[in-house]
């Protein structure tokens, strides 16, 4: 695997030799002083360019970064889902190389790049041929800190968590594993994740980031709660799915009232008690 120095030298050399590239900046985890560094971190690079058309018309130019194992062009893929994208403003390549390095590269024209450059607190300029990038504060993850819930979002989270468990239970007893698993992991568990973020927030004055999809939960949760959280992930066995559900309920029951108390939001205990009773009755064949 090429070293950081080799990769940044390469990125700098490519940008220096191409007159279409007028500036370069870095964002993502490599700019975050609170993230532990490791060799698997992506190089999230933006090239500010004079135009995008020539880069897209002949895409072989990306081979200058190294031998590519696989590449994704998310903007192009989006077209298959009917998502509109203005290729004249920006375009991206996500590249994994045979040596294990990964570069997430985006090209942007000046106006689009300036909006992006100023919108993220995790940004470091690398090159500016025309001296047009504005001065920005030292990089920090403040723009990614957890945000407190409104009363409406808190009640919605609680209600969605407890209500949708009835769908999971029915999916289990009907032996509809794909439905039950998707309802649990993509609906119910998402609400548990929201509440977990808010719980971490009230214990950190909402001054930390838990990363994409809670990847830093272990860092910010007490050991006992994180151990419970881990057990909320099931396998394809129905009994294990039931076990995960009840652990998720126990965890939600611990953290949600504390979040509610912090903000003076009512935790509607009847939703909790009534759904727990329903789940036990369905599981034990009493309904």
Secondary structure, 3 states (H helix, E strand, C coil): CCCHHHHHHHHHHHHHHCCCEEEEEEECHHHCCCCCCCCCCCEEEEEEECCCHHHHHCHHHHHHHCCEEEEECHHHHHHCCCCCCCCCCEEEEEEEECCCCEEEEEEEEHHHHHHHHHHCCCEEEEEECCCCCCCCCCCCCHHHCCCCCCHHHHHHHHHHHHHHHHHHHHHHHCCCHHHHHHHHHHHHHHHHHHHHHHHHHHCCCCCCCCCHHHCCHHHHCCHHHHHHHHCCCCCCCHHHHHHHHHHHHHHHHHHHHHHHHHHCCCCCHHHHHHHHHHHHHHHCCCC
